[in-house]
Amino acid sequence: MEIKAGSRLACPECSTELVVVKPPSAPVALTCSGVAIVEATADRPGGGHGDAAGDGALVGKRYADEETGLEVLCAKPGPGTLAADGRVIEIKGAKPLPSSD
Amino acid sequence: MNLSLLLEMASSASDERIAVVSGDVALSAIDLDAAARRVAARFLEMGATGVVYCGTNDVSFPIALFAASYAGIPFIPLNYRLGAEQLQPLVEANAGAVVVAEVMPVIGAGAAMTVDRRDLLNESFAATSDVELPGFVDPEDVAVLLYTSGTSGTPKAAILRHRHLTAYVIGTVEFAGAEPEQAALVTVPPYHIAGMANLLSNLYAGRRIVYLDAFDAEVWIDTVRREGVTQAMVVPTMLARVVTHLDGSPADVPTLRTLSYGGARMPLPVLEQALELFAGTGFVNAYGLTETSSTIALLGPDDHAAAFAGDPVAKVRLGSVGKVLPGIEVEVRDEHGAVLPVGEPGLVFLRGEQVSGEYDAGSVVDEAGWFPTRDRGWIDTDDYLFIEGRADDTIIRGGENIAPAEIEDVLVRHPAVDSACVVGLPNEEWGQSIAAAVVLSAGRTTTVDELQAYCREHLRGSKTPETIVFRAELPHTPTGKLLRREVLADLAG
């Protein structure tokens, strides 16, 4: 599956939905608790992850893989853990700013 | 990322809290999302290639904006109060777009493609056939065409793509980070980049947006109190009017946590009075341009508080725009493109994901991604960015570069001066001579000699205006930018 900027992705087994902010520099296997992420429009059986540990994917957080530059934004939360080629990808730190708007 | 996805996320996180209010209309993010999809389908059915928005800042603005995004077509907000001769070419430049109007008819728009903005709220304004929304909107697509205020000539259309605006929002705003009682009061119009940024960031933060059309100082204060407003953004002319209206009495707005200002240079006397009258409110100076998807630098509440408490360094920095946002890079260069060291004034260049730098006539961003702002400024040893003004407005007198703002800042400190505009007049001996148009404070008088002596006392002699004239008022754009070219024409004439 090609991961291009703006495309909507989802975990077939849990509720996690993602939007690609920056595509990876090279093809990468994006997974959610070990399950391959699919296009959001694809078939999603939704069986869940048997042993989901950790914080899961948090809505509104950006997850970035330093190695490939892949960055996704979590559009819908889910219990799964995101990984790129098996590397767990972490929340990209955002410093809260005073509201200017 | 695209704009409609920001709304989709806001609606999925929404607990039915109100997202936007104007007058007696209040919509949750879920309502807004449903309305935007309904309107998008109708726009596509009409064959619209864009959405021109010629209306006030109320709930029909977000409906039209997100409808454009759902339909995958650009949104083009215009100032509906412009005269026909200014509005018509802008409407005609966007032929094929549906025109959402405050007042009908709109000169230059066909009747079949004109819609009353109030109709967007109507459930019956929907597609009559099966219309499918595109679903995928490319982040490279044009999200918004914004006409820059054109203080130096004909308006140019700045192009903001979905990726620019969403980079600003997801990079600076915590999703659903606002507490339920928070509310933002928005008085800047939809055709101002701050109006656009306000909508997107407050919606994404989950903060209720209260729209107020036609700014009035008393109504603004009353609205802050009545709606329990916690955040507000004003342009300097609005804050000046609020300060005048308060006439020395405290603002008495206990809910207001943050008051941010930007869009033009803030006169320090106005800011200092405001800091005194709005005790308990944190002040934020936001600097940005249309071409940079709004704010790229901030001077925060702590810096303002330190200056108000008398810290000498902070007092100097009150004249700065603070530090650039994470993800934004800044360089100050000389006329030949060489990067200048800390402290030296020159041309300000910016780079970052939210920076577009593209116009309908093409991009001005260089190969390395740097955008020339055409603002002059400098950076101090702790990375505070000072903006002197537009490079085009710099006066060159006898080979010396003089920023009009430096002289204006001195003039407005004189007790008899309300506001001032300094321009360069053609001069055979010096290249340019310095001239000032001055508006006196109510009930005060002074003389040209006195003001010149005052300038000489606070500035070098070479920066003292040779010509000073008194005027009843200075010309501004509707969003508070000083129209220097009109003052120049007046003084040169």
Interface residues (C-beta under 8 A of the other chain):
Chain A: A5 G6 S7 R8 V19 V21 T41 V59 G60 K61 R62 L73 A75 K76 A94 K95 P96 L97 P98 S99 S100 D101
Chain B: M1 N2 L5 E8 M9 S12 A13 G135 F136 V137 D138 P139 E140 H162 R163 I170 G171 T172 E174 F175 A176 G177 A184 A194 A197 N198 S201 N202 Y204 A205 Q231 M233 T258 S260 G262 G282 V284 A286 S294 T295 L298 G300 P301 L325 P326
